[in-house]
Amino acid sequence: MRSSFLSELPCDEQHIHGFNPQSWLQVERGKLPKSSYSPSSIESLIKIAEPPVVPLYKPLDYVEVLSRIHEELEQCLPSERPGLYLIQSQVFRGLGEAKLRQRSLHSAWRCATTVHEKVVFGAWLRYEKRGEDIISDVLASCRKCCREFGPLDIASEMPVGDFEILGSCDISTSSKVSSTVTFQIRDGKVACDRCKIAALSIPFWSMLNGPFTESQLDLVDLSENGISLEGMRAVSEFSCTYSLEDLPLEILLEILVFANTFCCDRLKDACDRKLASFVSSRQDAVELMTLAFEENAPVLAVSCLQVFLQELPDCLNDELVVSLFLSATEQQQHIMVGHAPFLLYCLLSEVAMNIDPRTEATVCLSEKLVQLAVTPTQKQIAFHQLGCIRLLRKEYNEAEHQFNIAFSAGHVYSIAGLARIAGIKGRKGLAYEKLSSVITSSVPLGWMYMERSLYSDGDKKLADLDKATELDPTLTYPYMYRATSLMRKKDARLALEEINRLLAFKLALECLELRICLYLALEDYKSAICDIHAILTLSPEYRMLEGRVAASKIGTLLGAHVEQWNTAECWLQLYERWSSVDDIGSLSVIYRMLESDAAKGVLYFRQSLLLLRLNCPEAAMRSLQLARQHSATEPERLVYEGWLLYDTGHCEEALQKAEESISIQRSFEAFFLKAYVLADSGVDPSYSATVISLLEDALKCPSDRLRKGQALNNLGGVYVDCEKLDAAADCYTSALKIRHTRAHQGLARVHFLRNNRDAAYEEMTKLIAKAKNNASAYEKRSEYCERDQTMTDLQIVTQLDPLRVYPYRYRAAVLMDSHKEKEAIAELTRAIAFKADLHLLHLRAAFHEHIGDVPSALRDCRAALSLDPNHQEMLELQKRVNSQEP
């Protein structure tokens, strides 16, 4: 028998801390080895951390806040919109909706009314999309430039001011004063047109035409004014042409200082714009930003700022850059970023927190944000964030002060920070009371019960955790706590069932780590290494044991305790797991294969498909980029580039890549890519024939059964859309013969369209039996049975994956048909509390309209349109409800 894996770890690494309703509704459609262990040994192995107080804006009723923002966007001035979109993006960030957040930032960038806003929002979007830099290179190969959020030409973007035109000087022919004035610059002289120089500014006009000695002189000494002969010649030329030629940097700097000294606004503006072209590196920007502050040069300052922001997050590791941001006075902030300083420091403090929330720079940037917060919402965001930073740094008194201000401003979630500090100071009773007060005085949310559970024990604690899961099943801590509690009670089976409940619909790394701990305690190394591989696929640098040990090291140690496979065996294992819809198991096999000398491009591509299925788009993008990097041939590389383009919304260019690949070599993947993109983007019915032809061509090319099964399944779907049911059935049957399990769903659809619901039901039952992840199969089967069985299936769906919204909508529609309006609305509200979904809001708005609750209907319409501003049915419903408003 193999020795225990834990004995191989250093002793300081042996402690793991983790860590008819359709009238309302239109549908879119291992066994463990026995092992003996004691509760004390398990307790030393597994200890989970308290859930963090997150530095996010989490309003009590996000629907109400989104609705209010949408209403203000409809009525506000154009200059107010970017700020509203910023707040909207903060709401989506708190909800964990990354794509919606990016869309809000994009809307803010699109409607920005100043170049400062354009620069900051553009940099923010660039930072958010930093993992997609490769897309620019791929688009360039299609002769298409992707510089949407690239650097702006600040000099041309900044508006030109209205400069005062001074009256002309009247020099008569009898006057003794010459029309030419000569300026002495040390040993040299520059002759200038007196009237034109005088017109540059009021000081010059007064000097040359007013009651000053210089007005009677033909020679004026400017040797002590810091300008050179070359600089003065350029000034003279500008007075005649109002333009500056290309000049060396040092001359432009002289002219800028000179223009400020003599209040020559037009000259200063021209010089400011010329200087902006000299900002080409971070070092240039650091040096010239100081000058921009000193000489009040806004164009130069914004140009320097743009360079800094384009280099996020790296520039915040530069002490000189950080010092400029932290030392900037109110006036200097205005020079640098106009009327958008809160926006700038909101971005900077967020990036700094992502780098390291405990650094002094992060604290200082967040303090700047606090100083700039004006509105109640801005104060909620800024003070809560600073409170979280102080809490992480164990500066409890300061954190308590920040949380108190945020809470007083209306950010109820900040009570979690106040309770946490009370608990740390030994006042658990006070912490419990604070949270109880919030629970009783507002609509309770899952996080409130989860936080309160930290300050109680036994059944009381478990009751709060159960309530937290009931209200918000996406919270990870309750599952983790219950699982560890069960493990300590020597009930390994229930412990694994508990953590698997969450991992079935949310692939949280900390939960995978906990499950690894459970497997290790049971010496089930085969299952443990499977989860290690999943973690390393999602986060290659992930560290376990409170960050002390790299997950890859544990994976290496575990490798000695599991059976090794050769390449052929790996492909058989992958086929087995893929066929049983075991996505994590499939990831593990691919990870093993990537450690060998196998063709990595194909494997990384398969990995990206699994990650998309597991709703891990960032990791999928990374895998697809690695597939491109490791492609063995040019046609293969072109296919991966096509998928990269398709996944980022560039369908036309994706088609171009597929066609280019086919022109070099006819391959399964190239034909499949072209068919997939056409099927997804084509609204013309004639596209169906083309897609069928492409998929048939794909099936004629060499490939493995996994991909051919997918092609047959897709082909069957196209035939169904074309009402060619016999051909569709043949495709699905062929796919099932090579164990493409998901083809059961397509075949069930064919049975249903042939009016054979029983056969459809049986087909979906087969899929449920075969698939390890089968929530979607239960949901689909519910369409092929009577109402009672439908309700049973949909209840199972909600238990397996509470994020699937169709079951809530169906149950609500049934309740509405039974005239149980309050219960119907409550069913939708239950899901809306933890899932921002347009269809849930749409249905609830319709229910509110039906019972005559116009304000609530309008609220839901506006919130839904915040999720999708162009949703036609929502727009029509809002228009209808608006007409009913008194």
Buried (B, 14 or more C-beta within 10 A) or exposed (E): EEEBBBEBBEEEBEBBBBBEBEEBBEEEEEEBEEEEBEEEEBEEBBBBEEBEBBBBBBBBBBBEBBBBBBBBBEEEEEEBBBBBBBBBBBBBBBBEBEEBBBBBBBBBBEBBBBBBBBBBBBBBBBBBBEEBEBBBEBBEBBEBEBEEBEBBEBBEBBEEEEBEEBEEBEBEEEEEBEEEBBBBBEEEEBBBBBBBBBBBBBBBBBBBBBEEEBBEBBEBBBEEBEBBBBBBBBBBBBBEEBEBEEBEBEBBBBBBBBBBBBEBBBBBBBBBBBBBBBBEEBEBBBBBBBBBBEBBBBBBBBBBBBBBBBBBBEBBBBEBBBEBBBEBEEEBBBBBBBBBBBBBBBBBBBBBBEBEBEBEBBBBBBBBBBEBBEEEBBBBBBBBBBBBBBBBBEBBEBBBBBBBBBBEBEBBBBBBBBBBBBBBEEBBEBBBBBBBEBBEEEEBBBBBBBBBBBBBEEEEBBEBBBBBBEBBBBBBBBBBBBBBBBBBEEBBEEBBEBBBBBBBBBBBBBBBBBBBBBBBBBBBBBBBBBBBBBBBBBEEEBBBBBEEBBBBBBBEBBBEBBEEBEEEEBBEBBBBBBBBBBBBBBBBBBBBBBEEEBEBBBBBBBBBBBBBEBEBBEBBBBBBBBBBEBBEEEBBBBBBBBBBBBBBEBBEBBBBBBBBBBEEEBBBBBBBBBBBBBBEEBEEEEBBEBBBEBBEBBBEBEBBBBBBBBBBBBBBBBBBEBEBBEBBBBBBBBBBEBBBBBBBBBBBBBBBEEEBBEBBBBBBBBBBEBBEBBBBBBBBBBBBBEEEEBBEBBBBBBBBBBBBBBBBBBBBBBBBBEEBBEBBBEBBBBBBBBBBBBBBBBBBBBBBBBBEBBEBBBBBBBBBBBBBEEBEEBBEBBEEBEEEEE
